[in-house]
Amino acid sequence: MFKTTDNSSQHQQPLSEEIVARYLARKPNFLKRWFKDNAPNDLLQECIRIKEQKDYLAKPRTSLTHEMFNNIVQGHRLSRELPPTSSQAVDYMSLDEHELFFELIRDIANELNVDVACHKILTNVSILTNSDRGSLFLARGPKDSRYLISKLFDVTAGSTLEQSLHKEDQQIIIPFGKGIAGHVASTKEYINIPDAYEDPRFNKEVDNKTGYRTHSICCMPILNRDNVVIGVAQLINKKTGTHEFTTKDINVFRNYLTFCGLGLSNAQLFELSIQEYKKNQLLLNLARNLFREQDDLERLVQKITTESQGLMQCARCCVYILDRPATSNKVEDIHFSKGFDMIYGEEFKVTTNDFLENSRYAKIAYHVVITMETVNLNEITNNQALAHLLISKGDDAFELRNILCVPIMDGDGHVIGVCQVMNKLNGRIFTEDDVAIIEAFSVFCGLGIHNTRQYENVVRLTAKQNVAFEVLSYHVIASDEDVQRISQISVPEANQLRLYAWEFNDMVLTDDETVMASVRMFMELDLLKKLRIPQDVMCRWILSVKKNYRPVIYHNWRHAFNVAQTMFSMLTVGGLNICMSDLECIGLLVACLSHDLDHRGTNNAFQAKVDAPLAKLYTTSTLEHHHFDQCIMILQTEGNNILQTLSPDDYKLTVHYIESAILSTDLALYFRKRGEFQKLVEVNEKQWNEPGKKELLRGMMMTACDVAAICKPWEIQQVVAKLVASEFFQQGDIERNQLHVEPIPMMDRAKKDELPKMQVGFIDSICLPLYKMLSEVDPELNPLYEGCKRNRDNWEKLQEEHDKLKSLWSENTSQETLQKSVDTSKIVVSQKNLTSSQSDMATLIKVTKNNNENVSIKEPTTINREQQTTIATNSSIDPILIATIHANKGAIDTIRGQITELRHDVDQLRAQIHNRKRSTISSNPPIIIPSSPTNLPPINSSSSPPPLPVSAAMNNTRRISKSNAQNGNQSSFSHHHHHHHHVEQPETPGRSSVCNLI
């Protein structure tokens, strides 16, 4: 009880519902809290039901049919009106004929229950015709084999629906054309028999069993609006007179049945809609249950057989699974891998191989697979084509009466199995409705079986992948012998390796030295101590990374090592490590060494063209995602995780740094982010500590390191450019020869002479803007920008010379233009390039004309790239000489190509001579090893001894100390570097006039 308090006195008052109601109305929040904390579930459910009912009642009233449909679907029995009693019959008979007819029609007009409608029809007909009893038969079956079933039998004025209704096991089946009712159904004409015993179609056995004496029979068809027989009504024994039905009775009977046909049709349609709704719900529930079993085919099929028996009301069910989807209609190509059998009342079992091959049920299944059609045999012996397949050999005790067999198909329309149901219960046969249900059921079965098979395949593939990963891990990680060997070597100092130099040259280092140099980078940043990384783990990881690079021309381990060295220089010499954390520093170095792991020598576009598996895994930044995945795979293998001491959060953050850095090497992402980075540079951004800005800076640093070869000294830049072009041309050859598509100009070997032009375009569009922005962010990075500009000027000079030669030897160049060009030009030859377009012409004139012009090359006292010598040529050239030049254009082009190839070699020879003279090693004579495959003649000078053979020169080169090798790393190109980069050695061309000139 609650207490109410008065201001004058306190006293207790009993609470009433009204007081509580007012209190709850004032305190709705209290009521909510009470329901939330104290209300039981039953009370909550009841409140919800009341609320839903209230909302339902507030809605507009639905139709009577809708209410009946919901009641039947929900399982509620409809209230069935009892048949009129004798007093009601008297009331009916008191009406005149028209009023009685109207009342009886109205009585069945809105009746949508078939059983009740049929009972009312017979009852009302008995009243109209004053007959003793009646029966009603409904038509069933397909058009070619229709039959009647007894729905109501011996309905009298006082019998109830339950008494007269025949259940399924009591129903009498009468084929069309047999008996009195069958004759009426087939002819659609009524029959009025005064004496039933005189008619041969009458079956007297019924009277003998029941003791009832049938005198007269009036039988009439019930037609629908399409004039199709939907039933037959039969009246027996008129109560008055001679028991014969008069003409008036027949007319009343016919008129009433006309309206009854409409009412009965509506009732049957309504019943059919309810059945279809229930079937759909059943199939949906069945599909839900099937898709819950996705991991075990046997359990799935067991559920299929159980559901099939319940759905089809059959005594036996078999399911056969093909070993692979059937794509052939030949029996020898069809094999069942598994079979499942379930007999009503027995346990589910897996069939034997003999059952799958030789049983009569399997033979029907093979027939269904071949024909891809449903087989419905209600009378086994009547089907001559298939009866021989179902003959029992005595080893099968099951009595087969009828069988329904349907194919189970996958989403592609291929048969993957067969479902059989046998012996409809209660002696019935499989109808068209049963066929429709089992075919719909087979669709869900096919999806379930297909998904289960796919799941099993995924499990097997996953197991295979795990095994392959174990094997791959064994082969991709560095061997213990290599790790032990590298770990025992003292790591050289960074200055000794020249790791801080912007002009760093890896070509003078062996592979082991590149590994040691990589370890030194981490040591110089003190990452091994700070992050507690064991040195042997670091060595094993670097060796494993190196092992996972493919021997492609350019994107190999050497490239990754150079990228990492540039990043190291940016962090140390450039001073960017100040704004980077230790996790960011190790993430950047790991990303640089791993950014091209397992590169195939082709780009992202190529992966999409050939529909490579990588392109299916990653839709954007295909190769970059693959490089990152390979990096994580190596880190996760045993003994290679250099991040193992990090906390989970730090490990996750470092992996994020690695991923974003590797993905930033995709130039598509660079172009997408460059504008944002440029805006920050233009406003002179100084604070790069914000995560978003710092990630943008790290991405630009990765791109700058990836293309940093463009900033190297000219000698290194030319070699790298040739390597990149060779790899691109290799992809272009594959596209042209195998894919039959024209490659882009950058990868077209036929356009290799345009390399200088393409290099200038690459520098202008990508490199110069990037390095200019980075130099503005940190002036210490300016050497990268300056080196890029110098190389751009060199490439542009080569392009200008190429354009001059191309214009000079063009087919459209007239002799007058050529004469004018020769007469007015002073050809200046640079010792740096040895041959310009003008010197080519002068040399070609000497070869072609073989005149007596003097060509003098002044030997410089010191090697100075700015010094030039002038070659004097005779300015007067006759037209015959010009015509000769045009006639020998092919030979001139060949010589011109030789000159182009020799230019780079001669430049390197000069640089090597210069370095040898400056060398502090006086005991060893200068060694000249050209990096180009072209064999140059020996250079004879008073200060130089005869050249050594190549092999001797190589051995002598290896004897040079490391310090001297470092001093000469800008221009010395050892033979082993070209071996690592796999530069193909072309055939040595013949000695040209330029060789004689040298």
MARVO-835681 format. One line per 10 residues: for each residue x negated, z negated, y of C-alpha. Coordinates in steps of 0.1 Angstrom, whole numbers. Example, Ala and Ser with C-alpha at 12.3 -4.5 7.8 and 13.67 -1.06 7.14 Angstrom:
2
-123:-78:-45 ~ -137:-71:-11
***
This chain:
998
0:0:0 ~ -11:7:36 ~ -7:-20:62 ~ 9:-14:96 ~ -1:-36:125 ~ 22:-48:152 ~ 8:-60:185 ~ 28:-92:185 ~ 25:-101:148 ~ 11:-89:116
33:-84:86 ~ 34:-62:56 ~ 59:-33:53 ~ 65:-12:22 ~ 54:24:27 ~ 79:52:24 ~ 73:88:17 ~ 83:96:53 ~ 56:72:66 ~ 29:87:43
41:122:53 ~ 37:115:90 ~ 3:99:84 ~ -9:129:65 ~ 5:153:91 ~ -15:134:117 ~ -47:132:96 ~ -52:166:79 ~ -89:161:77 ~ -83:129:57
-61:149:33 ~ -89:175:28 ~ -115:149:21 ~ -92:131:-3 ~ -85:164:-22 ~ -122:172:-22 ~ -133:138:-35 ~ -105:125:-56 ~ -80:152:-66 ~ -82:161:-104
-84:197:-115 ~ -49:198:-128 ~ -35:188:-94 ~ -57:214:-76 ~ -45:242:-100 ~ -9:232:-95 ~ -13:232:-57 ~ -28:267:-59 ~ 0:279:-82 ~ 26:266:-57
9:282:-28 ~ 7:316:-47 ~ 43:313:-56 ~ 53:305:-20 ~ 33:336:-8 ~ 50:356:-35 ~ 85:345:-25 ~ 77:353:11 ~ 70:389:2 ~ 97:415:0
116:415:-33 ~ 102:440:-58 ~ 122:463:-80 ~ 139:452:-112 ~ 117:475:-132 ~ 86:460:-117 ~ 97:425:-125 ~ 105:435:-161 ~ 72:452:-165 ~ 53:421:-153
73:399:-176 ~ 67:420:-206 ~ 30:425:-198 ~ 25:387:-194 ~ 42:381:-227 ~ 75:366:-215 ~ 105:375:-236 ~ 133:392:-218 ~ 167:375:-220 ~ 187:395:-243
224:396:-239 ~ 244:388:-269 ~ 267:414:-282 ~ 303:411:-270 ~ 323:387:-290 ~ 357:396:-304 ~ 374:382:-272 ~ 352:404:-251 ~ 361:434:-273 ~ 397:426:-267
390:426:-229 ~ 373:460:-232 ~ 403:473:-252 ~ 426:461:-224 ~ 410:486:-201 ~ 421:522:-199 ~ 399:548:-213 ~ 380:558:-181 ~ 374:522:-171 ~ 362:513:-205
338:543:-206 ~ 324:534:-171 ~ 318:498:-181 ~ 300:507:-213 ~ 278:532:-195 ~ 270:507:-168 ~ 261:482:-195 ~ 232:503:-208 ~ 222:521:-175 ~ 197:494:-165
186:483:-199 ~ 149:492:-204 ~ 143:473:-236 ~ 146:499:-264 ~ 158:474:-290 ~ 185:460:-268 ~ 195:494:-256 ~ 199:507:-291 ~ 219:476:-301 ~ 242:480:-272
247:517:-279 ~ 259:510:-315 ~ 280:481:-304 ~ 297:500:-277 ~ 302:531:-299 ~ 319:509:-325 ~ 342:496:-298 ~ 351:531:-285 ~ 357:546:-320 ~ 369:515:-337
344:519:-365 ~ 333:492:-390 ~ 295:495:-385 ~ 267:519:-375 ~ 231:526:-377 ~ 206:542:-353 ~ 175:562:-362 ~ 147:571:-337 ~ 126:603:-339 ~ 89:600:-344
59:621:-353 ~ 43:654:-340 ~ 64:685:-336 ~ 54:701:-369 ~ 61:669:-390 ~ 88:649:-373 ~ 107:621:-390 ~ 133:594:-384 ~ 128:557:-387 ~ 156:532:-390
155:511:-358 ~ 189:493:-363 ~ 208:493:-396 ~ 244:482:-404 ~ 252:469:-369 ~ 287:454:-368 ~ 307:440:-339 ~ 296:405:-348 ~ 260:410:-358 ~ 231:400:-335
201:420:-326 ~ 178:399:-348 ~ 200:405:-378 ~ 202:443:-374 ~ 167:451:-362 ~ 144:465:-388 ~ 108:453:-387 ~ 80:477:-393 ~ 77:468:-430 ~ 115:472:-434
119:505:-417 ~ 133:535:-436 ~ 115:568:-430 ~ 136:600:-433 ~ 119:633:-427 ~ 138:659:-407 ~ 161:680:-428 ~ 165:654:-456 ~ 197:634:-460 ~ 226:633:-437
207:619:-407 ~ 177:643:-413 ~ 200:673:-414 ~ 216:663:-381 ~ 182:658:-365 ~ 169:692:-376 ~ 201:711:-367 ~ 211:691:-336 ~ 248:693:-348 ~ 271:665:-357
286:659:-391 ~ 319:643:-398 ~ 323:635:-435 ~ 357:622:-446 ~ 345:612:-481 ~ 309:603:-483 ~ 308:604:-521 ~ 318:640:-521 ~ 288:650:-500 ~ 256:656:-521
234:645:-492 ~ 248:610:-493 ~ 226:585:-512 ~ 248:562:-533 ~ 220:539:-542 ~ 224:520:-509 ~ 260:511:-517 ~ 250:501:-552 ~ 224:477:-539 ~ 245:462:-511
280:464:-527 ~ 294:480:-497 ~ 318:510:-501 ~ 312:539:-477 ~ 342:560:-471 ~ 336:582:-441 ~ 305:590:-420 ~ 302:605:-385 ~ 266:613:-376 ~ 256:628:-342
222:635:-326 ~ 210:618:-294 ~ 193:643:-271 ~ 172:638:-239 ~ 174:658:-207 ~ 151:685:-224 ~ 175:689:-253 ~ 150:673:-277 ~ 162:650:-304 ~ 151:615:-297
174:598:-322 ~ 204:599:-345 ~ 235:576:-343 ~ 256:571:-374 ~ 291:556:-377 ~ 306:544:-410 ~ 342:538:-419 ~ 369:539:-393 ~ 389:507:-395 ~ 423:522:-393
442:547:-413 ~ 424:568:-438 ~ 390:557:-425 ~ 385:593:-412 ~ 372:598:-377 ~ 394:619:-355 ~ 386:647:-331 ~ 392:623:-302 ~ 367:599:-318 ~ 341:626:-320
346:637:-284 ~ 343:601:-272 ~ 312:596:-294 ~ 296:628:-280 ~ 303:620:-244 ~ 290:585:-247 ~ 258:595:-265 ~ 251:620:-237 ~ 247:592:-213 ~ 230:571:-240
203:598:-244 ~ 194:593:-207 ~ 193:556:-210 ~ 174:556:-242 ~ 148:581:-228 ~ 142:558:-198 ~ 139:528:-221 ~ 114:547:-243 ~ 93:558:-213 ~ 93:523:-200
82:510:-234 ~ 55:537:-236 ~ 41:527:-202 ~ 39:491:-213 ~ 21:502:-245 ~ -3:524:-225 ~ -10:495:-202 ~ -17:471:-231 ~ -40:497:-248 ~ -60:502:-216
-64:465:-212 ~ -74:462:-248 ~ -100:490:-244 ~ -114:474:-213 ~ -117:441:-230 ~ -133:459:-259 ~ -158:477:-236 ~ -166:444:-220 ~ -174:428:-253 ~ -194:458:-265
-216:459:-234 ~ -225:422:-239 ~ -243:432:-271 ~ -272:453:-258 ~ -301:439:-277 ~ -291:442:-314 ~ -276:474:-329 ~ -263:456:-360 ~ -244:430:-341 ~ -230:457:-319
-217:477:-348 ~ -203:446:-364 ~ -183:440:-333 ~ -172:477:-333 ~ -159:475:-369 ~ -141:442:-362 ~ -124:455:-331 ~ -115:488:-348 ~ -97:470:-376 ~ -77:449:-352
-70:479:-329 ~ -60:504:-356 ~ -44:479:-381 ~ -64:494:-410 ~ -77:481:-442 ~ -113:494:-439 ~ -137:506:-413 ~ -171:524:-416 ~ -196:533:-389 ~ -225:557:-395
-255:560:-371 ~ -276:592:-369 ~ -313:588:-368 ~ -313:611:-337 ~ -286:629:-317 ~ -273:659:-336 ~ -283:692:-320 ~ -278:713:-351 ~ -248:722:-372 ~ -269:724:-404
-264:697:-431 ~ -301:695:-439 ~ -308:687:-403 ~ -284:657:-402 ~ -295:623:-415 ~ -278:590:-412 ~ -303:562:-405 ~ -279:533:-410 ~ -244:527:-423 ~ -220:497:-419
-189:489:-439 ~ -162:463:-435 ~ -132:459:-457 ~ -103:438:-446 ~ -108:402:-458 ~ -144:408:-468 ~ -177:403:-451 ~ -194:429:-429 ~ -223:446:-448 ~ -249:472:-443
-246:502:-467 ~ -272:514:-491 ~ -291:547:-487 ~ -272:560:-518 ~ -239:553:-500 ~ -251:572:-469 ~ -260:602:-490 ~ -235:604:-518 ~ -204:585:-511 ~ -172:604:-504
-168:587:-471 ~ -202:599:-460 ~ -193:635:-469 ~ -164:634:-445 ~ -187:619:-419 ~ -211:648:-424 ~ -182:672:-419 ~ -172:655:-387 ~ -208:656:-373 ~ -210:693:-380
-176:703:-366 ~ -176:676:-339 ~ -139:673:-344 ~ -116:644:-354 ~ -102:644:-389 ~ -69:628:-396 ~ -58:629:-433 ~ -25:611:-439 ~ -20:629:-472 ~ -53:633:-490
-40:657:-516 ~ -23:680:-491 ~ -55:691:-474 ~ -71:715:-497 ~ -102:721:-475 ~ -113:685:-475 ~ -96:670:-506 ~ -125:679:-528 ~ -148:658:-506 ~ -127:627:-512
-126:628:-550 ~ -137:595:-564 ~ -164:596:-591 ~ -152:563:-607 ~ -178:542:-589 ~ -154:534:-560 ~ -125:511:-567 ~ -111:514:-532 ~ -77:533:-533 ~ -79:557:-504
-44:567:-490 ~ -52:580:-455 ~ -83:583:-433 ~ -90:588:-396 ~ -126:599:-387 ~ -139:605:-352 ~ -174:615:-339 ~ -192:591:-316 ~ -210:609:-288 ~ -235:599:-261
-234:609:-225 ~ -249:643:-231 ~ -222:653:-256 ~ -244:649:-287 ~ -230:632:-318 ~ -249:600:-324 ~ -226:584:-350 ~ -192:585:-368 ~ -164:559:-370 ~ -140:559:-399
-108:539:-403 ~ -89:540:-436 ~ -55:530:-450 ~ -31:520:-422 ~ -15:487:-430 ~ 21:483:-441 ~ 20:518:-458 ~ 21:536:-425 ~ 1:566:-414 ~ -22:573:-385
-2:588:-356 ~ -13:609:-326 ~ -13:576:-306 ~ -38:562:-331 ~ -59:593:-327 ~ -59:590:-289 ~ -68:553:-291 ~ -96:557:-316 ~ -110:586:-296 ~ -110:566:-264
-125:537:-284 ~ -153:560:-296 ~ -163:568:-261 ~ -171:531:-254 ~ -188:529:-288 ~ -210:558:-279 ~ -220:542:-246 ~ -227:509:-263 ~ -247:524:-291 ~ -267:546:-267
-275:517:-244 ~ -285:495:-273 ~ -308:523:-286 ~ -323:527:-252 ~ -329:489:-250 ~ -346:490:-284 ~ -367:519:-272 ~ -377:500:-240 ~ -387:470:-262 ~ -409:492:-283
-424:510:-253 ~ -431:477:-237 ~ -449:465:-268 ~ -468:498:-269 ~ -477:493:-232 ~ -489:458:-239 ~ -511:471:-267 ~ -524:499:-245 ~ -531:475:-217 ~ -551:453:-240
-571:483:-252 ~ -575:496:-217 ~ -586:462:-204 ~ -613:462:-231 ~ -626:495:-220 ~ -623:493:-182 ~ -640:460:-177 ~ -677:459:-174 ~ -697:450:-205 ~ -714:416:-208
-747:434:-211 ~ -744:451:-178 ~ -732:419:-161 ~ -761:399:-175 ~ -786:426:-165 ~ -772:427:-129 ~ -769:390:-126 ~ -806:385:-135 ~ -817:408:-106 ~ -825:392:-73
-801:405:-47 ~ -821:424:-19 ~ -817:413:17 ~ -792:431:39 ~ -819:443:63 ~ -839:456:34 ~ -808:476:23 ~ -800:485:59 ~ -765:473:55 ~ -761:466:92
-770:502:102 ~ -742:525:115 ~ -763:554:101 ~ -765:538:66 ~ -774:563:39 ~ -764:555:3 ~ -782:585:-11 ~ -815:567:-13 ~ -800:539:-35 ~ -795:540:-72
-762:529:-88 ~ -775:495:-96 ~ -787:491:-60 ~ -752:500:-47 ~ -738:472:-69 ~ -763:447:-56 ~ -756:459:-20 ~ -719:452:-26 ~ -727:417:-37 ~ -749:412:-7
-720:421:17 ~ -699:392:3 ~ -729:369:4 ~ -737:378:40 ~ -702:369:50 ~ -707:336:31 ~ -675:344:11 ~ -690:333:-23 ~ -696:298:-10 ~ -665:294:10
-642:307:-17 ~ -662:292:-46 ~ -667:326:-63 ~ -692:325:-92 ~ -718:352:-87 ~ -714:365:-123 ~ -677:369:-117 ~ -684:388:-86 ~ -709:411:-104 ~ -685:417:-133
-657:426:-109 ~ -678:450:-89 ~ -691:466:-121 ~ -655:469:-134 ~ -644:485:-101 ~ -673:510:-103 ~ -664:518:-139 ~ -628:526:-130 ~ -637:554:-106 ~ -635:588:-121
-665:612:-118 ~ -648:634:-92 ~ -668:653:-66 ~ -661:631:-35 ~ -635:603:-40 ~ -658:584:-64 ~ -676:550:-64 ~ -701:562:-38 ~ -674:570:-13 ~ -658:536:-19
-692:519:-14 ~ -698:537:19 ~ -663:527:31 ~ -671:491:23 ~ -705:492:41 ~ -688:506:72 ~ -662:478:71 ~ -691:453:67 ~ -708:467:98 ~ -676:466:118
-671:429:108 ~ -708:419:115 ~ -724:443:140 ~ -690:451:156 ~ -682:414:158 ~ -646:418:144 ~ -652:390:119 ~ -646:365:148 ~ -609:374:148 ~ -606:376:111
-601:347:86 ~ -621:344:54 ~ -591:356:34 ~ -588:387:56 ~ -625:394:53 ~ -624:393:15 ~ -591:412:14 ~ -606:440:36 ~ -638:443:15 ~ -619:442:-18
-595:469:-4 ~ -624:491:7 ~ -641:490:-27 ~ -608:495:-45 ~ -590:519:-21 ~ -595:550:-43 ~ -596:535:-78 ~ -588:561:-105 ~ -586:589:-79 ~ -580:622:-97
-596:645:-71 ~ -562:657:-59 ~ -539:645:-31 ~ -504:631:-29 ~ -488:665:-24 ~ -504:678:-56 ~ -489:649:-76 ~ -455:659:-65 ~ -461:696:-71 ~ -470:691:-108
-443:664:-112 ~ -470:639:-123 ~ -459:605:-137 ~ -474:589:-106 ~ -450:608:-84 ~ -421:594:-104 ~ -434:559:-101 ~ -439:560:-63 ~ -420:582:-40 ~ -443:576:-9
-480:569:-7 ~ -483:578:-44 ~ -520:576:-49 ~ -524:546:-26 ~ -498:526:-46 ~ -516:535:-78 ~ -550:524:-63 ~ -535:491:-54 ~ -520:487:-89 ~ -554:494:-105
-570:469:-82 ~ -545:442:-92 ~ -549:451:-129 ~ -587:446:-127 ~ -583:413:-108 ~ -559:401:-135 ~ -582:409:-164 ~ -602:380:-179 ~ -635:373:-161 ~ -627:396:-131
-605:374:-109 ~ -627:367:-79 ~ -596:350:-63 ~ -591:325:-91 ~ -600:295:-70 ~ -574:302:-43 ~ -542:283:-40 ~ -510:302:-50 ~ -501:307:-13 ~ -536:319:-3
-537:341:-34 ~ -504:357:-24 ~ -515:361:12 ~ -548:377:2 ~ -531:402:-22 ~ -508:411:7 ~ -539:418:29 ~ -553:440:1 ~ -521:459:-4 ~ -515:466:33
-551:477:37 ~ -551:501:8 ~ -518:516:18 ~ -532:521:53 ~ -556:547:40 ~ -526:571:37 ~ -530:593:68 ~ -492:596:69 ~ -490:559:76 ~ -519:562:101
-499:588:122 ~ -468:566:120 ~ -487:535:134 ~ -511:551:158 ~ -487:553:186 ~ -480:516:185 ~ -517:508:183 ~ -523:531:213 ~ -498:513:234 ~ -516:480:228
-549:496:237 ~ -536:511:269 ~ -524:477:281 ~ -559:463:274 ~ -546:440:247 ~ -571:412:241 ~ -552:388:219 ~ -550:401:183 ~ -541:368:167 ~ -504:376:163
-498:386:126 ~ -482:419:134 ~ -509:430:158 ~ -537:419:135 ~ -521:438:106 ~ -520:469:128 ~ -557:464:137 ~ -567:460:101 ~ -549:492:92 ~ -567:511:119
-600:496:107 ~ -593:508:72 ~ -586:544:84 ~ -618:543:105 ~ -639:532:75 ~ -623:558:52 ~ -633:587:74 ~ -665:571:88 ~ -687:599:72 ~ -677:619:103
-698:595:124 ~ -730:596:103 ~ -761:615:113 ~ -757:653:112 ~ -777:657:80 ~ -755:633:61 ~ -724:647:77 ~ -731:682:64 ~ -736:670:29 ~ -704:649:29
-684:677:44 ~ -696:700:16 ~ -686:675:-10 ~ -651:670:5 ~ -647:708:8 ~ -657:713:-28 ~ -631:688:-40 ~ -605:704:-19 ~ -614:739:-31 ~ -612:726:-67
-576:715:-61 ~ -568:748:-44 ~ -582:768:-74 ~ -558:748:-97 ~ -529:755:-74 ~ -536:792:-73 ~ -546:798:-109 ~ -523:774:-128 ~ -494:766:-104 ~ -494:802:-90
-489:790:-54 ~ -511:797:-24 ~ -531:766:-13 ~ -532:755:23 ~ -562:769:43 ~ -581:736:40 ~ -581:740:2 ~ -585:777:0 ~ -619:787:-13 ~ -615:821:2
-615:805:37 ~ -646:784:32 ~ -663:801:62 ~ -637:784:84 ~ -650:749:74 ~ -665:743:109 ~ -632:751:126 ~ -613:729:102 ~ -638:701:108 ~ -633:704:146
-596:702:141 ~ -598:672:118 ~ -620:654:143 ~ -598:662:173 ~ -565:652:156 ~ -576:621:137 ~ -611:608:143 ~ -619:610:180 ~ -586:593:191 ~ -591:566:165
-627:558:173 ~ -620:560:211 ~ -593:534:208 ~ -615:511:186 ~ -644:514:210 ~ -620:502:238 ~ -609:473:217 ~ -645:463:209 ~ -674:481:228 ~ -697:472:199
-679:499:179 ~ -689:526:204 ~ -717:540:181 ~ -690:553:158 ~ -673:571:187 ~ -706:586:199 ~ -716:597:164 ~ -682:614:160 ~ -686:633:193 ~ -721:645:183
-709:659:150 ~ -680:675:167 ~ -704:693:190 ~ -725:705:160 ~ -695:717:142 ~ -682:735:173 ~ -716:753:177 ~ -714:765:141 ~ -679:777:147 ~ -689:796:178
-717:813:160 ~ -694:822:132 ~ -668:836:156 ~ -696:857:173 ~ -707:872:141 ~ -671:878:130 ~ -664:896:162 ~ -696:915:161 ~ -691:929:127 ~ -654:935:130
-640:968:118 ~ -624:973:152 ~ -656:969:172 ~ -666:1003:187 ~ -701:1016:189 ~ -699:1015:227 ~ -690:978:226 ~ -718:971:201 ~ -743:990:223 ~ -733:971:254
-735:938:236 ~ -770:946:223 ~ -783:959:257 ~ -771:930:277 ~ -778:901:254 ~ -810:880:252 ~ -811:866:218 ~ -823:830:218 ~ -831:814:185 ~ -831:776:182
-858:760:159 ~ -830:736:149 ~ -807:763:136 ~ -834:790:129 ~ -807:816:128 ~ -780:822:153 ~ -757:852:154 ~ -782:871:176 ~ -812:864:154 ~ -791:875:125
-786:908:142 ~ -823:911:151 ~ -833:904:115 ~ -807:928:102 ~ -820:955:125 ~ -855:949:112 ~ -843:952:76 ~ -821:983:83 ~ -841:1002:107 ~ -875:990:95
-889:996:130 ~ -920:982:146 ~ -904:955:168 ~ -925:924:168 ~ -909:891:159 ~ -928:860:168 ~ -920:824:159 ~ -940:800:178 ~ -950:769:158 ~ -942:739:178
-968:713:183 ~ -943:685:177 ~ -910:686:160 ~ -885:686:188 ~ -849:696:182 ~ -845:707:218 ~ -874:732:217 ~ -865:768:213 ~ -885:800:208 ~ -875:834:220
-875:864:199 ~ -880:896:218 ~ -861:926:207 ~ -861:961:218 ~ -830:966:240 ~ -827:1002:234 ~ -809:1010:202 ~ -798:1045:194 ~ -763:1053:182 ~ -776:1063:148
-788:1028:143 ~ -754:1014:152 ~ -737:1038:128 ~ -761:1027:101 ~ -752:991:107 ~ -715:999:103 ~ -721:1019:71 ~ -741:990:56 ~ -716:963:66 ~ -713:950:29
-750:944:26 ~ -751:929:60 ~ -724:904:51 ~ -744:894:20 ~ -775:888:40 ~ -754:869:66 ~ -741:846:39 ~ -777:839:27 ~ -786:831:63 ~ -757:806:66
-767:789:34 ~ -804:787:44 ~ -797:772:79 ~ -790:738:66 ~ -819:738:42 ~ -844:748:69 ~ -831:721:91 ~ -837:695:65 ~ -872:709:58 ~ -881:703:94
-867:668:93 ~ -886:660:62 ~ -919:673:76 ~ -913:652:107 ~ -907:621:86 ~ -937:627:63 ~ -960:630:93 ~ -947:597:106 ~ -949:580:72 ~ -973:551:69
-982:561:34 ~ -1014:580:38 ~ -1022:581:1 ~ -993:603:-9 ~ -991:638:5 ~ -957:649:20 ~ -931:660:-6 ~ -905:685:3 ~ -874:685:-18 ~ -846:706:-4
-812:692:-10 ~ -796:726:-11 ~ -797:745:-43 ~ -814:774:-26 ~ -850:778:-37 ~ -871:781:-5 ~ -907:796:-5 ~ -935:771:1 ~ -945:765:37 ~ -982:770:41
-999:752:69 ~ -1033:739:74 ~ -1021:703:74 ~ -1000:705:42 ~ -1013:707:7 ~ -996:730:-19 ~ -961:718:-28 ~ -955:699:-60 ~ -931:711:-87 ~ -896:697:-84
-900:673:-114 ~ -934:660:-100 ~ -919:657:-66 ~ -890:636:-80 ~ -914:613:-98 ~ -935:609:-67 ~ -904:602:-47 ~ -895:573:-70 ~ -929:558:-64 ~ -923:554:-27
-916:518:-17 ~ -881:506:-8 ~ -891:499:28 ~ -903:534:33 ~ -872:547:16 ~ -851:527:41 ~ -871:541:70 ~ -863:576:59 ~ -827:571:49 ~ -813:591:77
-828:623:65 ~ -841:619:29 ~ -817:631:3 ~ -828:622:-32 ~ -818:643:-62 ~ -799:616:-79 ~ -773:614:-51 ~ -762:650:-58 ~ -761:641:-94 ~ -737:613:-87
-715:635:-66 ~ -715:663:-91 ~ -723:691:-67 ~ -723:722:-88 ~ -756:741:-86 ~ -749:777:-77 ~ -771:805:-88 ~ -803:809:-67 ~ -799:839:-45 ~ -827:864:-41
-854:860:-14 ~ -840:871:19 ~ -857:884:50 ~ -853:850:66 ~ -875:836:38 ~ -902:862:47 ~ -897:852:83 ~ -903:815:75
***
